[in-house]
Amino acid sequence: MSEPVFRLAGISKTYHQGLKSLEVLRGVDLQAGEGEIVALVGPSGAGKSTLLHIAGLLERPDAGEVYLSGEACGKLGEDGRTDLRRHNIGFVYQYHHLLPEFSALENIALPQIIKGVSKKIAYERAGELLDWLGLAERATHRPGQLSGGEQQRVAISRALANSPKVLLADEPTGNLDPHTADEVFQVLLKLARGAGLAAVIATHNPLLASLMDRAVRLEDGHLEPETQTAVAPG
């Protein structure tokens, strides 16, 4: 069996506030292989966002290790973590976090330019993604001129612009109406599967969770298989 693209091993995290301590994660293990999409479900406040932040090297665990393509990330300094994150991990949040002063095209091109890609290639790649998502005519529009669904599709394109190995999404359709949420989620799945990404997507929506390859439930700091979630068709 090949090494998973993404793996968490024994992840624990406790937050301290004054004399109070909140143990959010307790020895969590999770992995995803190439082309595998995993649903992360659980009640609000269970620690799903914390888990994704640790997986994405935005936060350090108190114990345990994060592996990307077999490489342990725990001993990396901040520069090393930033470089690894920039090249290997794409993020999609509940709110799109697009830069309001830039167009859709520029929002997608910018992460590529920061990575070191030439402007010409970055804008070509951004244009291809927008065209593929049916947003070519909206390329010069700023976020405020786009609908909620269009904004989130641009955010998804931005997350995938640098061809990451791992996609992490935190309630990516949580701010959208049900119809738009379904459309955007189908786009997300199509892009992730097409790119062969190892993806972990947090959602409260059992229907959306059922469209993924498998689901795990985070509750009381532990991670367990979600037996009530159907396996997505091949």
VMD Tcl script that draws the C-alpha trace (Angstrom):
set ca {
  {0.00 0.00 0.00}
  {1.41 3.40 -0.98}
  {2.17 6.11 1.54}
  {-0.83 8.43 2.10}
  {-0.40 11.93 0.74}
  {-1.57 13.40 4.02}
  {-1.46 11.89 7.52}
  {-2.08 13.01 11.08}
  {-0.64 10.79 13.81}
  {-1.62 11.13 17.47}
  {-2.62 14.79 17.26}
  {-3.52 16.39 20.60}
  {-4.37 20.01 21.34}
  {-5.41 21.79 24.55}
  {-6.26 25.47 24.90}
  {-5.62 27.28 28.18}
  {-7.47 30.36 29.40}
  {-6.63 31.41 32.92}
  {-7.14 28.41 35.19}
  {-9.36 26.66 32.65}
  {-8.20 24.12 30.08}
  {-10.10 22.81 27.08}
  {-8.82 19.59 25.55}
  {-9.98 19.83 21.94}
  {-8.11 16.97 20.27}
  {-7.02 13.72 21.94}
  {-4.67 11.54 19.95}
  {-6.35 12.00 16.57}
  {-5.23 9.88 13.62}
  {-6.37 10.69 10.09}
  {-5.06 10.11 6.60}
  {-6.06 10.59 2.97}
  {-4.59 9.12 -0.17}
  {-4.27 10.52 -3.67}
  {-7.72 11.25 -5.09}
  {-9.48 10.47 -1.80}
  {-12.04 12.92 -0.42}
  {-12.82 12.59 3.29}
  {-15.76 14.28 5.03}
  {-15.04 15.63 8.52}
  {-18.29 15.86 10.47}
  {-19.19 16.63 14.07}
  {-21.03 19.13 16.28}
  {-20.14 22.82 16.40}
  {-17.24 23.42 18.76}
  {-15.92 19.88 18.38}
  {-12.58 21.13 17.04}
  {-12.96 20.57 13.29}
  {-11.43 23.96 12.45}
  {-8.56 23.34 14.87}
  {-7.89 19.98 13.25}
  {-7.81 21.56 9.78}
  {-5.53 24.37 10.96}
  {-3.08 21.83 12.36}
  {-3.32 19.72 9.21}
  {-2.60 22.82 7.14}
  {0.45 23.79 9.22}
  {-1.24 26.97 10.41}
  {-1.14 25.82 14.02}
  {1.11 23.43 15.93}
  {-0.26 20.51 17.96}
  {0.76 19.89 21.56}
  {1.58 16.30 20.61}
  {1.59 14.20 17.47}
  {2.88 14.71 13.96}
  {1.68 15.95 10.58}
  {3.06 14.14 7.51}
  {2.89 15.39 3.92}
  {4.02 12.87 1.30}
  {5.76 10.97 4.09}
  {7.66 14.01 5.36}
  {7.31 14.85 9.06}
  {6.56 18.55 9.49}
  {6.89 18.99 13.27}
  {10.52 20.10 13.35}
  {10.21 22.58 10.50}
  {10.66 26.25 11.31}
  {8.07 28.83 10.29}
  {9.75 29.53 6.95}
  {9.82 25.84 6.11}
  {6.19 25.39 7.13}
  {5.14 28.40 5.05}
  {7.01 27.12 2.01}
  {5.53 23.63 2.35}
  {2.04 25.05 2.81}
  {2.38 27.39 -0.18}
  {3.42 24.59 -2.52}
  {1.39 21.65 -1.25}
  {-1.81 22.75 0.52}
  {-4.91 24.52 -0.76}
  {-7.45 26.05 1.65}
  {-11.14 26.86 1.19}
  {-13.00 28.53 4.04}
  {-16.67 29.16 4.80}
  {-16.17 32.80 3.85}
  {-14.32 33.35 0.57}
  {-11.65 35.78 1.90}
  {-11.08 37.23 -1.57}
  {-9.12 40.48 -1.77}
  {-11.80 43.11 -2.47}
  {-9.58 45.46 -4.46}
  {-8.56 42.78 -6.97}
  {-10.54 41.16 -9.77}
  {-11.46 37.49 -9.86}
  {-8.60 36.86 -12.28}
  {-6.11 38.71 -10.07}
  {-7.27 36.89 -6.92}
  {-6.46 33.56 -8.57}
  {-3.19 34.71 -10.15}
  {-1.75 36.31 -6.98}
  {-0.93 33.10 -5.02}
  {0.87 31.78 -8.08}
  {2.94 34.95 -8.42}
  {3.84 34.79 -4.72}
  {4.98 31.21 -5.31}
  {7.31 32.46 -8.04}
  {5.30 31.71 -11.18}
  {5.64 34.31 -13.94}
  {2.74 36.74 -14.33}
  {2.05 35.48 -17.84}
  {1.67 31.86 -16.76}
  {-0.21 32.82 -13.57}
  {-2.81 34.80 -15.49}
  {-3.15 32.08 -18.11}
  {-3.77 29.48 -15.40}
  {-6.26 31.79 -13.65}
  {-8.09 32.35 -16.91}
  {-8.28 28.60 -17.61}
  {-9.77 27.93 -14.16}
  {-12.36 30.67 -14.55}
  {-13.28 29.44 -18.00}
  {-13.64 25.88 -16.74}
  {-15.98 27.10 -13.99}
  {-18.07 29.14 -16.41}
  {-16.85 32.45 -15.01}
  {-14.77 33.72 -17.93}
  {-17.11 36.69 -18.41}
  {-16.65 37.62 -14.73}
  {-12.83 37.62 -14.82}
  {-12.49 41.40 -14.45}
  {-15.19 41.70 -11.79}
  {-14.22 42.40 -8.21}
  {-15.65 40.24 -5.39}
  {-18.32 42.83 -4.55}
  {-19.69 42.48 -8.07}
  {-20.03 38.68 -7.82}
  {-22.76 36.56 -6.25}
  {-21.99 34.43 -3.20}
  {-21.71 31.29 -5.29}
  {-19.44 33.00 -7.80}
  {-17.21 34.31 -5.02}
  {-16.81 30.85 -3.53}
  {-16.04 29.32 -6.92}
  {-13.29 31.91 -7.34}
  {-12.03 31.00 -3.85}
  {-11.95 27.32 -4.83}
  {-10.03 28.19 -8.00}
  {-7.56 30.22 -5.94}
  {-7.02 27.28 -3.57}
  {-6.21 25.00 -6.50}
  {-4.22 27.50 -8.59}
  {-0.84 26.26 -7.32}
  {-1.71 22.60 -8.00}
  {-1.50 21.49 -4.36}
  {-1.36 17.86 -3.23}
  {-3.79 18.43 -0.34}
  {-7.07 20.35 -0.17}
  {-8.51 21.39 3.19}
  {-11.97 22.96 3.27}
  {-13.81 24.26 6.34}
  {-17.59 24.40 5.75}
  {-16.98 25.67 2.18}
  {-20.69 26.05 1.40}
  {-21.90 27.07 4.86}
  {-22.77 30.64 3.84}
  {-24.71 29.69 0.70}
  {-28.35 28.85 0.08}
  {-29.05 25.10 -0.47}
  {-29.26 25.26 -4.27}
  {-26.09 27.33 -4.65}
  {-24.34 25.21 -2.02}
  {-25.04 22.07 -4.04}
  {-23.73 23.65 -7.25}
  {-20.56 24.93 -5.60}
  {-19.93 21.65 -3.82}
  {-20.25 19.69 -7.05}
  {-17.64 22.03 -8.57}
  {-15.35 21.46 -5.59}
  {-15.65 17.69 -5.86}
  {-15.09 17.74 -9.61}
  {-11.95 19.85 -9.31}
  {-10.57 17.82 -6.40}
  {-11.18 14.48 -8.09}
  {-9.86 15.74 -11.42}
  {-6.64 16.92 -9.81}
  {-6.23 13.72 -7.76}
  {-6.04 15.64 -4.49}
  {-6.09 14.21 -1.00}
  {-8.93 16.26 0.48}
  {-10.49 16.71 3.90}
  {-13.72 18.73 3.91}
  {-15.52 19.75 7.10}
  {-19.30 19.96 6.77}
  {-22.46 19.91 8.87}
  {-24.48 18.76 5.89}
  {-25.04 14.97 5.88}
  {-26.09 15.02 2.22}
  {-22.83 16.65 1.18}
  {-20.88 14.26 3.41}
  {-22.54 11.33 1.66}
  {-21.09 12.47 -1.67}
  {-17.52 11.97 -0.43}
  {-15.53 8.74 -0.36}
  {-15.82 8.28 3.38}
  {-16.61 10.26 6.50}
  {-15.14 10.55 9.99}
  {-16.79 12.11 13.04}
  {-14.95 14.32 15.51}
  {-16.55 14.35 18.95}
  {-15.16 14.69 22.48}
  {-11.70 15.07 21.02}
  {-11.74 11.70 19.27}
  {-12.15 10.72 15.65}
  {-14.32 7.76 14.64}
  {-15.72 6.44 11.34}
  {-19.12 7.92 10.47}
  {-21.08 4.73 9.81}
  {-24.28 6.47 8.70}
  {-22.62 8.20 5.74}
  {-22.92 6.46 2.39}
  {-19.88 5.90 0.21}
  {-19.84 8.02 -2.93}
  {-20.28 6.21 -6.21}
  {-17.14 5.39 -8.15}
}
mol new
graphics top color blue
foreach p $ca { graphics top sphere $p radius 0.5 }
foreach p [lrange $ca 0 end-1] q [lrange $ca 1 end] { graphics top cylinder $p $q radius 0.2 }
display resetview
